[in-house]
Amino acid sequence: MRYYLQIICLLSIVILCHVNVYANYEQKGSFGGEPLQDVFVINKNDWFVIPYINYKPETQLAGGIVFRTYFQDIIMNIPPIKLRPTTLEVSLTQTQNKQFMFQVLPEFYFYRDRFHIKNDFQYMDYYDKFYGIGQDTSDEHNEYFRSRVFSFKNIVEYAIIHRLYAGLIYHIDVRETTNAEDGGLIDLNLLPGAKEGLVSGLGFTVNYDNRDDIIYTRSGTYANLSVIQYSEYIKSDFNYTNITFDFRYFEPFLFSHVLAFQFFTGYIDGEAPFYLFSMMGGSKLMRGLYEGRYRDNDVMVAQVEYRVPLFGRFIACGFAGAGEVAPGMDDFKVDEVVYTWGGGLRFKLKEDQDLNVRMDIGFSKNFIGVYATVGEAI
Protein backbone atom coordinates (compact mmCIF):
# COMPACT_ATOMS: atom_id res chain seq x y z
CA MET A 1 0.00 0.00 0.00
CA ARG A 2 2.88 2.40 0.66
CA TYR A 3 3.82 2.21 -3.03
CA TYR A 4 0.29 3.27 -4.01
CA LEU A 5 0.41 6.29 -1.69
CA GLN A 6 3.84 7.27 -3.03
CA ILE A 7 2.56 7.15 -6.60
CA ILE A 8 -0.49 9.28 -5.81
CA CYS A 9 1.63 11.88 -3.99
CA LEU A 10 4.18 11.97 -6.80
CA LEU A 11 1.45 12.40 -9.40
CA SER A 12 -0.14 15.27 -7.46
CA ILE A 13 3.18 17.10 -7.06
CA VAL A 14 4.14 16.70 -10.73
CA ILE A 15 0.78 17.90 -12.06
CA LEU A 16 0.66 20.89 -9.69
CA CYS A 17 4.19 21.90 -10.67
CA HIS A 18 3.38 21.64 -14.38
CA VAL A 19 0.18 23.66 -14.03
CA ASN A 20 2.05 26.34 -12.06
CA VAL A 21 4.78 26.57 -14.71
CA TYR A 22 2.24 26.83 -17.48
CA ALA A 23 0.23 29.47 -15.59
CA ASN A 24 3.37 31.56 -15.08
CA TYR A 25 4.15 31.30 -18.76
CA GLU A 26 0.64 32.45 -19.68
CA GLN A 27 0.90 35.44 -17.36
CA LYS A 28 4.43 36.58 -18.17
CA GLY A 29 4.81 35.39 -21.74
CA SER A 30 8.02 33.46 -20.98
CA PHE A 31 10.24 32.17 -18.19
CA GLY A 32 11.80 34.78 -15.95
CA GLY A 33 9.56 37.57 -17.26
CA GLU A 34 11.49 38.08 -20.50
CA PRO A 35 9.03 38.90 -23.32
CA LEU A 36 8.71 36.57 -26.24
CA GLN A 37 8.72 37.76 -29.85
CA ASP A 38 6.19 40.56 -30.26
CA VAL A 39 3.56 38.95 -32.50
CA PHE A 40 -0.22 38.88 -32.51
CA VAL A 41 -1.47 35.68 -30.84
CA ILE A 42 -4.98 34.26 -30.70
CA ASN A 43 -5.77 32.09 -27.66
CA LYS A 44 -8.16 29.16 -28.14
CA ASN A 45 -9.41 27.63 -24.90
CA ASP A 46 -12.17 25.08 -24.45
CA TRP A 47 -13.38 22.38 -22.09
CA PHE A 48 -16.17 19.86 -21.75
CA VAL A 49 -17.52 17.26 -19.34
CA ILE A 50 -19.52 14.51 -21.00
CA PRO A 51 -20.79 11.03 -20.22
CA TYR A 52 -19.69 8.50 -22.82
CA ILE A 53 -20.18 4.93 -23.94
CA ASN A 54 -17.68 2.83 -25.86
CA TYR A 55 -17.17 -0.79 -26.85
CA LYS A 56 -14.06 -2.97 -27.19
CA PRO A 57 -13.66 -6.76 -27.17
CA GLU A 58 -11.53 -6.52 -24.01
CA THR A 59 -14.17 -4.61 -22.02
CA GLN A 60 -17.41 -5.16 -23.94
CA LEU A 61 -19.76 -2.23 -23.29
CA ALA A 62 -18.16 0.49 -21.18
CA GLY A 63 -19.47 3.78 -19.86
CA GLY A 64 -18.23 6.66 -17.81
CA ILE A 65 -17.53 10.35 -17.69
CA VAL A 66 -14.65 12.37 -19.11
CA PHE A 67 -13.42 15.89 -18.42
CA ARG A 68 -11.21 17.44 -21.09
CA THR A 69 -9.77 20.94 -21.39
CA TYR A 70 -7.25 22.44 -23.76
CA PHE A 71 -5.35 25.67 -24.33
CA GLN A 72 -3.89 26.55 -27.72
CA ASP A 73 -2.17 29.60 -29.21
CA ILE A 74 -2.28 30.53 -32.89
CA ILE A 75 0.41 32.98 -34.02
CA MET A 76 -1.09 35.20 -36.71
CA ASN A 77 1.79 34.97 -39.12
CA ILE A 78 1.58 34.36 -42.89
CA PRO A 79 0.65 31.54 -42.90
CA PRO A 80 -0.69 31.26 -39.29
CA ILE A 81 1.38 29.07 -36.96
CA LYS A 82 -0.74 26.66 -34.92
CA LEU A 83 1.12 25.81 -31.71
CA ARG A 84 0.65 22.46 -30.00
CA PRO A 85 -2.35 22.37 -27.64
CA THR A 86 -1.89 21.86 -23.91
CA THR A 87 -4.49 19.36 -22.72
CA LEU A 88 -5.76 17.77 -19.55
CA GLU A 89 -8.06 14.76 -19.61
CA VAL A 90 -9.57 12.98 -16.61
CA SER A 91 -11.84 9.97 -17.05
CA LEU A 92 -13.73 7.38 -15.00
CA THR A 93 -14.86 4.17 -16.71
CA GLN A 94 -16.88 1.12 -15.64
CA THR A 95 -17.25 -1.80 -18.04
CA GLN A 96 -19.62 -4.67 -18.65
CA ASN A 97 -16.76 -7.04 -17.72
CA LYS A 98 -16.65 -5.50 -14.20
CA GLN A 99 -13.50 -3.52 -14.92
CA PHE A 100 -12.89 -0.08 -13.45
CA MET A 101 -10.44 2.51 -14.83
CA PHE A 102 -9.40 5.96 -13.62
CA GLN A 103 -7.04 7.97 -15.84
CA VAL A 104 -5.39 11.39 -15.60
CA LEU A 105 -3.63 12.46 -18.80
CA PRO A 106 -2.07 15.95 -18.74
CA GLU A 107 0.12 17.03 -21.67
CA PHE A 108 1.85 20.41 -21.72
CA TYR A 109 3.51 22.39 -24.50
CA PHE A 110 4.87 25.79 -23.55
CA TYR A 111 7.49 28.43 -24.42
CA ARG A 112 6.44 28.26 -28.08
CA ASP A 113 6.54 24.43 -28.15
CA ARG A 114 10.13 24.28 -26.92
CA PHE A 115 9.20 22.29 -23.81
CA HIS A 116 6.96 19.24 -23.77
CA ILE A 117 5.79 17.45 -20.62
CA LYS A 118 3.48 14.45 -20.76
CA ASN A 119 2.08 12.45 -17.84
CA ASP A 120 0.04 9.26 -17.80
CA PHE A 121 -1.50 8.08 -14.54
CA GLN A 122 -3.83 5.08 -14.37
CA TYR A 123 -5.55 3.07 -11.71
CA MET A 124 -7.28 -0.07 -12.97
CA ASP A 125 -9.17 -2.96 -11.45
CA TYR A 126 -9.05 -5.07 -14.57
CA TYR A 127 -10.13 -8.52 -15.74
CA ASP A 128 -8.04 -9.78 -18.65
CA LYS A 129 -7.17 -12.87 -20.68
CA PHE A 130 -3.76 -14.50 -21.07
CA TYR A 131 -3.17 -16.67 -24.15
CA GLY A 132 0.43 -17.65 -23.46
CA ILE A 133 3.86 -16.49 -24.57
CA GLY A 134 4.97 -16.52 -28.19
CA GLN A 135 3.48 -16.72 -31.65
CA ASP A 136 2.48 -20.39 -31.46
CA THR A 137 -0.47 -20.10 -29.05
CA SER A 138 -4.06 -21.28 -29.33
CA ASP A 139 -7.26 -19.24 -29.32
CA GLU A 140 -9.00 -21.94 -27.28
CA HIS A 141 -6.40 -22.14 -24.51
CA ASN A 142 -6.53 -18.95 -22.46
CA GLU A 143 -6.90 -18.11 -18.79
CA TYR A 144 -8.66 -15.24 -17.07
CA PHE A 145 -7.01 -13.16 -14.39
CA ARG A 146 -7.74 -9.97 -12.49
CA SER A 147 -5.22 -7.29 -11.58
CA ARG A 148 -5.14 -4.10 -9.56
CA VAL A 149 -2.82 -1.65 -11.27
CA PHE A 150 -1.21 1.68 -10.37
CA SER A 151 0.84 3.08 -13.23
CA PHE A 152 2.56 6.44 -13.70
CA LYS A 153 4.74 7.63 -16.57
CA ASN A 154 6.34 11.07 -16.81
CA ILE A 155 8.09 12.38 -19.95
CA VAL A 156 9.98 15.71 -20.00
CA GLU A 157 11.38 16.85 -23.35
CA TYR A 158 13.13 19.90 -24.80
CA ALA A 159 13.24 20.87 -28.48
CA ILE A 160 16.88 20.61 -29.62
CA ILE A 161 15.91 22.03 -32.98
CA HIS A 162 12.50 22.75 -34.47
CA ARG A 163 10.22 19.71 -33.84
CA LEU A 164 13.10 17.48 -32.66
CA TYR A 165 12.75 16.76 -28.94
CA ALA A 166 14.96 14.87 -26.48
CA GLY A 167 14.32 14.19 -22.84
CA LEU A 168 13.89 11.82 -19.92
CA ILE A 169 11.27 9.21 -18.99
CA TYR A 170 10.36 7.82 -15.60
CA HIS A 171 7.92 4.91 -15.33
CA ILE A 172 6.58 3.06 -12.30
CA ASP A 173 4.00 0.27 -12.39
CA VAL A 174 2.63 -1.62 -9.37
CA ARG A 175 0.37 -4.65 -9.89
CA GLU A 176 -1.26 -7.33 -7.82
CA THR A 177 -3.09 -10.35 -9.23
CA THR A 178 -6.14 -10.98 -7.08
CA ASN A 179 -7.99 -13.64 -9.11
CA ALA A 180 -6.47 -16.12 -11.53
CA GLU A 181 -8.02 -19.13 -13.19
CA ASP A 182 -7.40 -22.29 -11.16
CA GLY A 183 -4.58 -24.46 -12.49
CA GLY A 184 -3.31 -21.89 -15.01
CA LEU A 185 0.21 -20.57 -15.42
CA ILE A 186 -0.64 -17.43 -13.47
CA ASP A 187 -2.36 -19.30 -10.64
CA LEU A 188 0.61 -21.70 -10.34
CA ASN A 189 3.05 -18.76 -10.25
CA LEU A 190 4.95 -20.04 -13.31
CA LEU A 191 5.35 -16.62 -14.93
CA PRO A 192 7.44 -13.61 -13.85
CA GLY A 193 5.14 -11.20 -12.04
CA ALA A 194 2.33 -13.76 -11.77
CA LYS A 195 1.36 -12.77 -8.22
CA GLU A 196 2.55 -9.18 -7.89
CA GLY A 197 5.30 -6.89 -9.01
CA LEU A 198 6.73 -3.38 -9.00
CA VAL A 199 8.69 -2.08 -11.96
CA SER A 200 10.54 1.22 -11.80
CA GLY A 201 12.46 2.49 -14.79
CA LEU A 202 14.39 5.54 -15.94
CA GLY A 203 15.35 6.26 -19.53
CA PHE A 204 15.53 8.71 -22.39
CA THR A 205 13.46 9.55 -25.43
CA VAL A 206 14.16 11.17 -28.79
CA ASN A 207 11.09 12.42 -30.58
CA TYR A 208 10.62 14.08 -33.99
CA ASP A 209 7.13 15.46 -34.63
CA ASN A 210 6.13 17.82 -37.45
CA ARG A 211 2.50 16.69 -37.73
CA ASP A 212 0.04 19.40 -38.65
CA ASP A 213 -2.30 18.33 -35.82
CA ILE A 214 -1.67 15.79 -33.06
CA ILE A 215 -5.39 15.02 -32.57
CA TYR A 216 -6.36 14.33 -36.19
CA THR A 217 -3.27 14.31 -38.41
CA ARG A 218 -3.49 15.01 -42.12
CA SER A 219 0.18 15.49 -42.97
CA GLY A 220 3.59 15.14 -41.39
CA THR A 221 5.90 12.65 -39.70
CA TYR A 222 6.17 11.35 -36.16
CA ALA A 223 9.12 9.24 -34.96
CA ASN A 224 9.85 8.28 -31.36
CA LEU A 225 12.69 6.22 -29.88
CA SER A 226 12.43 5.36 -26.18
CA VAL A 227 14.91 3.43 -24.06
CA ILE A 228 13.99 2.61 -20.44
CA GLN A 229 16.16 0.72 -17.95
CA TYR A 230 14.26 -0.98 -15.13
CA SER A 231 16.61 -1.68 -12.24
CA GLU A 232 16.70 -2.78 -8.62
CA TYR A 233 18.70 0.39 -7.93
CA ILE A 234 15.47 2.37 -8.36
CA LYS A 235 13.34 -0.14 -6.44
CA SER A 236 12.26 -2.34 -9.37
CA ASP A 237 11.52 -6.01 -8.74
CA PHE A 238 12.67 -6.76 -12.29
CA ASN A 239 15.85 -5.89 -14.17
CA TYR A 240 15.46 -5.36 -17.90
CA THR A 241 15.75 -2.87 -20.74
CA ASN A 242 12.78 -1.91 -22.91
CA ILE A 243 13.42 -0.24 -26.28
CA THR A 244 10.56 0.93 -28.51
CA PHE A 245 10.49 2.70 -31.85
CA ASP A 246 7.29 4.22 -33.26
CA PHE A 247 7.26 5.74 -36.76
CA ARG A 248 4.19 7.30 -38.41
CA TYR A 249 3.81 9.07 -41.74
CA PHE A 250 0.76 10.93 -43.06
CA GLU A 251 0.20 11.95 -46.68
CA PRO A 252 -2.77 14.11 -47.76
CA PHE A 253 -4.15 13.99 -51.30
CA LEU A 254 -7.36 14.17 -53.34
CA PHE A 255 -9.23 16.89 -51.43
CA SER A 256 -8.72 15.93 -47.78
CA HIS A 257 -8.10 12.20 -48.27
CA VAL A 258 -5.36 10.96 -45.92
CA LEU A 259 -3.05 7.94 -46.15
CA ALA A 260 -1.51 7.05 -42.75
CA PHE A 261 1.29 4.54 -42.17
CA GLN A 262 2.74 3.24 -38.90
CA PHE A 263 5.68 0.98 -38.09
CA PHE A 264 6.15 -0.06 -34.47
CA THR A 265 8.73 -2.32 -32.87
CA GLY A 266 9.52 -3.19 -29.26
CA TYR A 267 12.51 -5.02 -27.77
CA ILE A 268 13.03 -6.39 -24.24
CA ASP A 269 16.43 -7.49 -22.90
CA GLY A 270 16.25 -9.18 -19.51
CA GLU A 271 13.35 -10.55 -17.47
CA ALA A 272 10.18 -8.46 -17.59
CA PRO A 273 6.87 -9.33 -15.90
CA PHE A 274 4.56 -11.15 -18.29
CA TYR A 275 1.99 -8.33 -18.29
CA LEU A 276 4.55 -5.84 -19.65
CA PHE A 277 5.85 -8.07 -22.44
CA SER A 278 5.77 -6.61 -25.94
CA MET A 279 2.33 -7.33 -27.36
CA MET A 280 -0.11 -6.55 -30.16
CA GLY A 281 -3.85 -6.28 -30.49
CA GLY A 282 -6.45 -3.83 -29.20
CA SER A 283 -8.07 -0.64 -30.43
CA LYS A 284 -4.85 0.95 -31.75
CA LEU A 285 -2.22 -1.64 -32.69
CA MET A 286 -3.58 -4.42 -34.94
CA ARG A 287 -7.33 -3.88 -34.65
CA GLY A 288 -8.96 -7.28 -35.16
CA LEU A 289 -6.89 -9.00 -32.45
CA TYR A 290 -7.73 -9.21 -28.75
CA GLU A 291 -5.33 -6.91 -26.88
CA GLY A 292 -2.41 -9.03 -25.71
CA ARG A 293 -3.47 -11.98 -27.89
CA TYR A 294 0.19 -12.34 -28.85
CA ARG A 295 2.99 -11.33 -26.47
CA ASP A 296 6.70 -12.03 -26.17
CA ASN A 297 9.98 -10.18 -25.66
CA ASP A 298 9.91 -8.51 -29.07
CA VAL A 299 7.21 -7.26 -31.43
CA MET A 300 7.15 -5.84 -34.94
CA VAL A 301 4.03 -4.32 -36.53
CA ALA A 302 3.24 -2.37 -39.71
CA GLN A 303 -0.21 -0.94 -40.40
CA VAL A 304 -1.78 1.41 -42.91
CA GLU A 305 -4.99 3.45 -42.82
CA TYR A 306 -6.87 5.33 -45.55
CA ARG A 307 -9.36 8.07 -44.58
CA VAL A 308 -11.97 9.49 -46.96
CA PRO A 309 -14.29 12.43 -46.15
CA LEU A 310 -17.93 11.59 -46.80
CA PHE A 311 -20.41 14.38 -45.98
CA GLY A 312 -20.92 16.79 -43.11
CA ARG A 313 -18.82 15.61 -40.15
CA PHE A 314 -18.49 11.98 -41.32
CA ILE A 315 -15.26 10.29 -42.47
CA ALA A 316 -14.84 6.73 -43.75
CA CYS A 317 -11.75 4.66 -43.04
CA GLY A 318 -10.14 1.41 -44.20
CA PHE A 319 -7.12 -0.20 -42.55
CA ALA A 320 -4.84 -3.25 -42.62
CA GLY A 321 -1.96 -4.50 -40.50
CA ALA A 322 0.71 -7.17 -40.29
CA GLY A 323 2.65 -8.13 -37.18
CA GLU A 324 4.52 -10.77 -35.21
CA VAL A 325 6.01 -11.39 -31.77
CA ALA A 326 9.18 -13.37 -31.05
CA PRO A 327 11.59 -14.18 -28.19
CA GLY A 328 14.44 -12.38 -30.02
CA MET A 329 15.06 -10.23 -33.08
CA ASP A 330 16.60 -13.19 -34.92
CA ASP A 331 13.47 -15.30 -34.40
CA PHE A 332 10.98 -13.43 -36.60
CA LYS A 333 9.69 -15.60 -39.45
CA VAL A 334 7.81 -14.49 -42.55
CA ASP A 335 5.48 -17.49 -42.48
CA GLU A 336 4.30 -16.64 -38.92
CA VAL A 337 3.13 -13.09 -39.63
CA VAL A 338 -0.44 -12.33 -38.44
CA TYR A 339 -2.66 -10.13 -40.62
CA THR A 340 -5.58 -7.87 -39.70
CA TRP A 341 -7.91 -5.72 -41.81
CA GLY A 342 -11.12 -3.74 -41.48
CA GLY A 343 -12.88 -0.40 -41.78
CA GLY A 344 -15.00 2.11 -39.98
CA LEU A 345 -16.51 5.58 -39.63
CA ARG A 346 -15.52 8.76 -37.81
CA PHE A 347 -17.75 11.60 -36.64
CA LYS A 348 -16.36 15.00 -35.66
CA LEU A 349 -17.63 16.05 -32.21
CA LYS A 350 -17.39 19.80 -32.93
CA GLU A 351 -17.24 21.76 -36.18
CA ASP A 352 -14.21 23.81 -35.06
CA GLN A 353 -12.24 20.85 -33.60
CA ASP A 354 -10.80 17.64 -35.03
CA LEU A 355 -11.61 15.27 -32.16
CA ASN A 356 -13.56 12.34 -33.62
CA VAL A 357 -15.70 9.53 -32.34
CA ARG A 358 -14.72 6.39 -34.25
CA MET A 359 -16.43 3.09 -34.92
CA ASP A 360 -14.16 0.39 -36.35
CA ILE A 361 -14.60 -3.29 -37.08
CA GLY A 362 -11.40 -5.31 -37.44
CA PHE A 363 -10.87 -8.86 -38.66
CA SER A 364 -8.15 -11.47 -38.28
CA LYS A 365 -8.08 -15.18 -39.07
CA ASN A 366 -10.07 -16.30 -36.01
CA PHE A 367 -11.37 -13.10 -34.44
CA ILE A 368 -13.60 -10.09 -35.09
CA GLY A 369 -13.16 -6.95 -33.01
CA VAL A 370 -15.62 -4.04 -32.77
CA TYR A 371 -14.28 -0.74 -31.43
CA ALA A 372 -16.35 2.34 -30.56
CA THR A 373 -14.18 4.99 -28.93
CA VAL A 374 -12.77 8.53 -29.18
CA GLY A 375 -9.58 9.52 -31.01
CA GLU A 376 -7.60 8.01 -33.85
CA ALA A 377 -5.74 4.69 -33.85
CA ILE A 378 -2.75 6.09 -35.79
ZAMARGU-4260 file (C-alpha; in steps of 0.2 Angstrom, whole numbers, plus 5000, padded with zeros to 4 digits):
<rodrens>
0) 5000/5000/5000 | 5014/5012/5003 | 5019/5011/4985 | 5001/5016/4980 | 5002/5031/4992
5) 5019/5036/4985 | 5013/5036/4967 | 4998/5046/4971 | 5008/5059/4980 | 5021/5060/4966
10) 5007/5062/4953 | 4999/5076/4963 | 5016/5086/4965 | 5021/5084/4946 | 5004/5090/4940
15) 5003/5104/4952 | 5021/5110/4947 | 5017/5108/4928 | 5001/5118/4930 | 5010/5132/4940
20) 5024/5133/4926 | 5011/5134/4913 | 5001/5147/4922 | 5017/5158/4925 | 5021/5157/4906
25) 5003/5162/4902 | 5004/5177/4913 | 5022/5183/4909 | 5024/5177/4891 | 5040/5167/4895
30) 5051/5161/4909 | 5059/5174/4920 | 5048/5188/4914 | 5057/5190/4898 | 5045/5194/4883
35) 5044/5183/4869 | 5044/5189/4851 | 5031/5203/4849 | 5018/5195/4838 | 4999/5194/4837
40) 4993/5178/4846 | 4975/5171/4847 | 4971/5160/4862 | 4959/5146/4859 | 4953/5138/4875
45) 4939/5125/4878 | 4933/5112/4890 | 4919/5099/4891 | 4912/5086/4903 | 4902/5073/4895
50) 4896/5055/4899 | 4902/5043/4886 | 4899/5025/4880 | 4912/5014/4871 | 4914/4996/4866
55) 4930/4985/4864 | 4932/4966/4864 | 4942/4967/4880 | 4929/4977/4890 | 4913/4974/4880
60) 4901/4989/4884 | 4909/5002/4894 | 4903/5019/4901 | 4909/5033/4911 | 4912/5052/4912
65) 4927/5062/4904 | 4933/5079/4908 | 4944/5087/4895 | 4951/5105/4893 | 4964/5112/4881
70) 4973/5128/4878 | 4981/5133/4861 | 4989/5148/4854 | 4989/5153/4836 | 5002/5165/4830
75) 4995/5176/4816 | 5009/5175/4804 | 5008/5172/4786 | 5003/5158/4785 | 4997/5156/4804
80) 5007/5145/4815 | 4996/5133/4825 | 5006/5129/4841 | 5003/5112/4850 | 4988/5112/4862
85) 4991/5109/4880 | 4978/5097/4886 | 4971/5089/4902 | 4960/5074/4902 | 4952/5065/4917
90) 4941/5050/4915 | 4931/5037/4925 | 4926/5021/4916 | 4916/5006/4922 | 4914/4991/4910
95) 4902/4977/4907 | 4916/4965/4911 | 4917/4973/4929 | 4932/4982/4925 | 4936/5000/4933
100) 4948/5013/4926 | 4953/5030/4932 | 4965/5040/4921 | 4973/5057/4922 | 4982/5062/4906
105) 4990/5080/4906 | 5001/5085/4892 | 5009/5102/4891 | 5018/5112/4877 | 5024/5129/4882
110) 5037/5142/4878 | 5032/5141/4860 | 5033/5122/4859 | 5051/5121/4865 | 5046/5111/4881
115) 5035/5096/4881 | 5029/5087/4897 | 5017/5072/4896 | 5010/5062/4911 | 5000/5046/4911
120) 4992/5040/4927 | 4981/5025/4928 | 4972/5015/4941 | 4964/5000/4935 | 4954/4985/4943
125) 4955/4975/4927 | 4949/4957/4921 | 4960/4951/4907 | 4964/4936/4897 | 4981/4928/4895
130) 4984/4917/4879 | 5002/4912/4883 | 5019/4918/4877 | 5025/4917/4859 | 5017/4916/4842
135) 5012/4898/4843 | 4998/4899/4855 | 4980/4894/4853 | 4964/4904/4853 | 4955/4890/4864
140) 4968/4889/4877 | 4967/4905/4888 | 4966/4909/4906 | 4957/4924/4915 | 4965/4934/4928
145) 4961/4950/4938 | 4974/4964/4942 | 4974/4980/4952 | 4986/4992/4944 | 4994/5008/4948
150) 5004/5015/4934 | 5013/5032/4931 | 5024/5038/4917 | 5032/5055/4916 | 5040/5062/4900
155) 5050/5079/4900 | 5057/5084/4883 | 5066/5099/4876 | 5066/5104/4858 | 5084/5103/4852
160) 5080/5110/4835 | 5062/5114/4828 | 5051/5099/4831 | 5065/5087/4837 | 5064/5084/4855
165) 5075/5074/4868 | 5072/5071/4886 | 5069/5059/4900 | 5056/5046/4905 | 5052/5039/4922
170) 5040/5025/4923 | 5033/5015/4938 | 5020/5001/4938 | 5013/4992/4953 | 5002/4977/4951
175) 4994/4963/4961 | 4985/4948/4954 | 4969/4945/4965 | 4960/4932/4954 | 4968/4919/4942
180) 4960/4904/4934 | 4963/4889/4944 | 4977/4878/4938 | 4983/4891/4925 | 5001/4897/4923
185) 4997/4913/4933 | 4988/4904/4947 | 5003/4891/4948 | 5015/4906/4949 | 5025/4900/4933
190) 5027/4917/4925 | 5037/4932/4931 | 5026/4944/4940 | 5012/4931/4941 | 5007/4936/4959
195) 5013/4954/4961 | 5026/4966/4955 | 5034/4983/4955 | 5043/4990/4940 | 5053/5006/4941
200) 5062/5012/4926 | 5072/5028/4920 | 5077/5031/4902 | 5078/5044/4888 | 5067/5048/4873
205) 5071/5056/4856 | 5055/5062/4847 | 5053/5070/4830 | 5036/5077/4827 | 5031/5089/4813
210) 5013/5083/4811 | 5000/5097/4807 | 4989/5092/4821 | 4992/5079/4835 | 4973/5075/4837
215) 4968/5072/4819 | 4984/5072/4808 | 4983/5075/4789 | 5001/5077/4785 | 5018/5076/4793
220) 5030/5063/4801 | 5031/5057/4819 | 5046/5046/4825 | 5049/5041/4843 | 5063/5031/4851
225) 5062/5027/4869 | 5075/5017/4880 | 5070/5013/4898 | 5081/5004/4910 | 5071/4995/4924
230) 5083/4992/4939 | 5083/4986/4957 | 5093/5002/4960 | 5077/5012/4958 | 5067/4999/4968
235) 5061/4988/4953 | 5058/4970/4956 | 5063/4966/4939 | 5079/4971/4929 | 5077/4973/4910
240) 5079/4986/4896 | 5064/4990/4885 | 5067/4999/4869 | 5053/5005/4857 | 5052/5014/4841
245) 5036/5021/4834 | 5036/5029/4816 | 5021/5036/4808 | 5019/5045/4791 | 5004/5055/4785
250) 5001/5060/4767 | 4986/5071/4761 | 4979/5070/4743 | 4963/5071/4733 | 4954/5084/4743
255) 4956/5080/4761 | 4960/5061/4759 | 4973/5055/4770 | 4985/5040/4769 | 4992/5035/4786
260) 5006/5023/4789 | 5014/5016/4805 | 5028/5005/4810 | 5031/5000/4828 | 5044/4988/4836
265) 5048/4984/4854 | 5063/4975/4861 | 5065/4968/4879 | 5082/4963/4885 | 5081/4954/4902
270) 5067/4947/4913 | 5051/4958/4912 | 5034/4953/4920 | 5023/4944/4909 | 5010/4958/4909
275) 5023/4971/4902 | 5029/4960/4888 | 5029/4967/4870 | 5012/4963/4863 | 4999/4967/4849
280) 4981/4969/4848 | 4968/4981/4854 | 4960/4997/4848 | 4976/5005/4841 | 4989/4992/4837
285) 4982/4978/4825 | 4963/4981/4827 | 4955/4964/4824 | 4966/4955/4838 | 4961/4954/4856
290) 4973/4965/4866 | 4988/4955/4871 | 4983/4940/4861 | 5001/4938/4856 | 5015/4943/4868
295) 5034/4940/4869 | 5050/4949/4872 | 5050/4957/4855 | 5036/4964/4843 | 5036/4971/4825
300) 5020/4978/4817 | 5016/4988/4801 | 4999/4995/4798 | 4991/5007/4785 | 4975/5017/4786
305) 4966/5027/4772 | 4953/5040/4777 | 4940/5047/4765 | 4929/5062/4769 | 4910/5058/4766
310) 4898/5072/4770 | 4895/5084/4784 | 4906/5078/4799 | 4908/5060/4793 | 4924/5051/4788
315) 4926/5034/4781 | 4941/5023/4785 | 4949/5007/4779 | 4964/4999/4787 | 4976/4984/4787
320) 4990/4978/4797 | 5004/4964/4799 | 5013/4959/4814 | 5023/4946/4824 | 5030/4943/4841
325) 5046/4933/4845 | 5058/4929/4859 | 5072/4938/4850 | 5075/4949/4835 | 5083/4934/4825
330) 5067/4924/4828 | 5055/4933/4817 | 5048/4922/4803 | 5039/4928/4787 | 5027/4913/4788
335) 5021/4917/4805 | 5016/4935/4802 | 4998/4938/4808 | 4987/4949/4797 | 4972/4961/4801
340) 4960/4971/4791 | 4944/4981/4793 | 4936/4998/4791 | 4925/5011/4800 | 4917/5028/4802
345) 4922/5044/4811 | 4911/5058/4817 | 4918/5075/4822 | 4912/5080/4839 | 4913/5099/4835
350) 4914/5109/4819 | 4929/5119/4825 | 4939/5104/4832 | 4946/5088/4825 | 4942/5076/4839
355) 4932/5062/4832 | 4921/5048/4838 | 4926/5032/4829 | 4918/5015/4825 | 4929/5002/4818
360) 4927/4984/4815 | 4943/4973/4813 | 4946/4956/4807 | 4959/4943/4809 | 4960/4924/4805
365) 4950/4919/4820 | 4943/4935/4828 | 4932/4950/4825 | 4934/4965/4835 | 4922/4980/4836
370) 4929/4996/4843 | 4918/5012/4847 | 4929/5025/4855 | 4936/5043/4854 | 4952/5048/4845
375) 4962/5040/4831 | 4971/5023/4831 | 4986/5030/4821
</rodrens>
